[in-house]
Amino acid sequence: MKSKFLVTVLVIFIFSKVVNAQLLSSFGMKIGVANAGQSWDYSGDLTTIEIFDKSRIGFAFGVYTEWFDLPLISIIAEAHYIQKGSKGEIIVATMDSPAGTGETKTITPRIDYLSMPLLAKLRYETNSFTVYGIAGPRIDILIGKNSEAVGSVFDDFKYTDIGGTFGFGFEIPITEIYFASCELRYSPSFQNIFSNGILEVKNRSLEFLVVFGHKLHTR
């Protein structure tokens, strides 16, 4: 998992050095948390299956490049690692009580993705700050999961997940070429990551990220 992410980071930064410098306006890193959840839509007897439909908190970090620094709009390409998944309660069963002891246990299955959004960035700039909105498509590649994400459903999750990302941010300059910003974004999926005719599972996440960036050009 770590090797895949490091290769992706290396490719992005090498690519940023060899392209036309006038097209690339900035690059940097993003780090934060993701409030991730899943919708488990089940058309059947709910007593026969666990439903993991509550949110869990995960970690997110990655890198980005920003292109085409026009007066109001630019394009952002990202690659970042994000922990998604869900939380739910399962019935505790024993050999003496196979139908359940009356107790429940909370588990938090975590699904790890390499997420790659391509975002349009629309901004309003002043001398002291910038406010911006972002929106665009996203593809997530499954790269791992924790020990609680086991069973027939989790084992059959799709390798790729298609969705969108929408959000806004507030940016302030640190120096003439360095800046920081805070970003809040919502990333729903447009497809099911699992479907068997009875159960459908779909990802979603709300992310809060801190951005540290480096501008290649000053105005």
C-alpha positions in Angstrom: 0.0 0.0 0.0 2.8 2.4 1.0 4.8 1.6 -2.1 1.9 2.3 -4.4 1.3 5.7 -2.8 5.0 6.6 -2.9 5.2 5.7 -6.6 2.2 7.9 -7.4 3.7 10.8 -5.4 7.0 10.4 -7.3 5.4 10.3 -10.7 3.4 13.5 -10.0 6.4 15.5 -8.9 8.7 14.2 -11.7 5.9 15.1 -14.2 5.6 18.6 -12.7 9.3 19.2 -13.5 9.3 18.3 -17.1 6.1 19.9 -18.4 5.8 23.4 -19.6 6.3 25.6 -16.5 3.7 28.1 -17.8 1.0 25.5 -17.6 1.7 24.4 -14.0 0.8 27.1 -11.5 1.3 25.5 -8.1 1.8 22.2 -6.3 1.6 21.0 -2.7 0.2 18.6 -0.2 -3.1 18.1 1.6 -3.6 16.4 4.9 -6.7 15.9 7.1 -9.5 13.7 8.2 -12.4 12.0 6.5 -15.8 11.3 8.1 -16.6 8.3 5.9 -19.8 6.2 5.7 -21.6 3.7 3.5 -25.2 3.2 2.5 -26.3 -0.4 2.9 -29.6 -0.8 1.1 -30.9 -4.3 1.8 -34.2 -5.6 0.4 -34.9 -8.5 2.7 -35.1 -9.6 6.3 -32.8 -7.3 8.2 -32.3 -9.9 10.9 -30.2 -12.0 8.5 -27.4 -9.6 7.8 -25.3 -6.9 9.5 -25.8 -3.4 8.4 -22.8 -1.1 8.6 -24.5 2.3 7.9 -22.9 4.6 10.5 -19.9 6.9 9.9 -16.3 6.4 11.0 -13.4 8.8 11.2 -10.3 8.1 9.0 -7.1 9.8 7.8 -6.4 11.4 4.4 -3.3 12.8 2.9 -1.8 13.4 -0.6 -0.4 15.7 -3.2 -1.8 17.9 -5.9 -0.8 19.9 -8.9 -2.7 23.0 -10.1 -2.9 23.9 -13.8 -3.9 26.8 -16.1 -3.8 29.7 -13.7 -6.4 31.9 -15.4 -7.9 34.9 -13.7 -10.8 33.0 -12.1 -10.4 29.3 -12.8 -7.8 26.6 -12.8 -7.7 22.8 -12.8 -6.4 20.6 -9.9 -5.2 17.0 -10.3 -4.8 15.1 -7.0 -3.6 11.7 -5.8 -4.2 10.9 -2.1 -4.6 8.1 0.3 -7.9 8.1 2.2 -9.4 5.8 4.8 -13.1 5.1 4.1 -15.5 2.4 5.4 -18.2 2.4 8.0 -19.3 1.4 11.5 -22.0 -0.9 12.7 -23.1 -3.2 15.5 -23.1 -7.0 15.2 -24.9 -9.5 17.4 -22.6 -11.4 19.8 -23.1 -15.1 19.5 -21.5 -18.1 21.3 -21.7 -21.8 20.9 -24.2 -21.9 23.7 -26.2 -19.1 22.2 -25.8 -19.3 18.4 -28.8 -17.0 17.8 -27.2 -14.3 19.9 -26.6 -13.5 23.6 -28.5 -10.2 23.6 -25.3 -8.3 23.5 -23.9 -6.3 20.5 -20.4 -5.3 19.5 -19.4 -2.2 17.5 -16.9 -2.7 14.8 -15.4 -0.2 12.3 -14.4 -1.8 9.0 -11.9 0.4 7.2 -11.4 0.5 3.4 -8.3 2.2 2.1 -8.3 3.9 -1.3 -5.9 5.7 -3.6 -8.2 8.6 -4.6 -7.6 10.6 -7.8 -10.0 13.6 -8.3 -9.7 16.0 -11.3 -11.3 19.3 -10.1 -12.2 22.6 -11.6 -11.3 25.4 -9.1 -13.3 28.7 -9.3 -11.9 31.4 -7.0 -12.3 34.9 -5.8 -9.1 36.7 -4.9 -8.1 39.7 -2.7 -4.7 40.9 -1.6 -5.0 39.1 1.7 -7.1 36.0 1.1 -8.7 33.7 -1.6 -12.1 32.0 -1.4 -12.7 29.2 -3.8 -15.0 26.3 -4.8 -14.0 23.0 -6.4 -16.0 20.3 -8.2 -15.2 17.4 -10.5 -15.1 13.7 -11.1 -13.1 11.2 -9.1 -11.8 7.6 -9.3 -10.9 5.6 -6.2 -8.7 2.5 -6.4 -9.0 -0.1 -3.5 -5.5 -0.7 -2.0 -6.3 -2.3 1.4 -8.6 -2.8 4.4 -8.3 -3.5 8.1 -8.9 -6.8 9.9 -12.6 -5.9 10.6 -13.5 -5.6 6.9 -14.0 -9.3 6.4 -16.8 -11.5 5.2 -18.6 -12.2 1.9 -19.6 -8.6 1.4 -16.3 -6.9 2.1 -14.3 -9.5 0.2 -16.3 -8.8 -3.0 -16.0 -5.0 -3.0 -15.2 -3.6 -6.5 -11.6 -2.7 -7.2 -12.5 0.8 -8.5 -15.1 3.3 -7.3 -16.4 6.2 -9.5 -17.7 9.4 -7.9 -17.5 13.1 -7.6 -16.0 15.7 -5.2 -17.5 19.0 -4.3 -16.3 21.6 -1.8 -14.9 25.0 -1.0 -11.8 26.5 0.7 -10.2 29.5 2.2 -6.6 30.3 1.3 -4.1 32.8 2.9 -0.6 33.6 1.8 2.4 32.7 4.0 5.1 34.3 1.8 5.1 35.6 -1.8 5.2 32.0 -3.1 3.9 29.8 -0.2 0.4 29.6 1.0 -1.9 27.6 3.2 -5.6 26.9 3.1 -8.4 24.9 4.7 -10.8 22.8 2.6 -14.1 21.2 3.3 -15.4 18.8 0.7 -18.0 16.1 0.1 -17.2 13.0 -2.0 -20.2 10.8 -2.9 -19.9 7.7 -5.1 -22.0 7.4 -8.3 -21.9 3.5 -8.3 -22.3 0.6 -5.9 -19.1 -1.0 -4.7 -21.2 -4.1 -4.0 -24.4 -5.4 -5.4 -25.9 -8.9 -5.5 -29.5 -8.2 -6.2 -30.4 -8.1 -2.5 -27.8 -5.8 -1.0 -26.3 -2.6 -2.5 -23.4 -0.8 -0.8 -22.2 2.7 -1.8 -19.4 4.9 -0.4 -19.5 8.5 0.7 -17.2 10.8 2.7 -17.0 14.3 4.2 -13.4 15.6 4.3 -11.6 18.4 6.1 -8.1 19.1 4.7 -5.3 21.5 5.4 -3.4 22.5 2.3 0.2 23.6 2.0 1.1 24.9 -1.4 3.9 26.5 -3.5 3.2 28.9 -6.3 5.4 28.8 -9.4 4.4 32.2 -10.6 3.6 35.5 -8.9 1.3 38.2 -10.2 
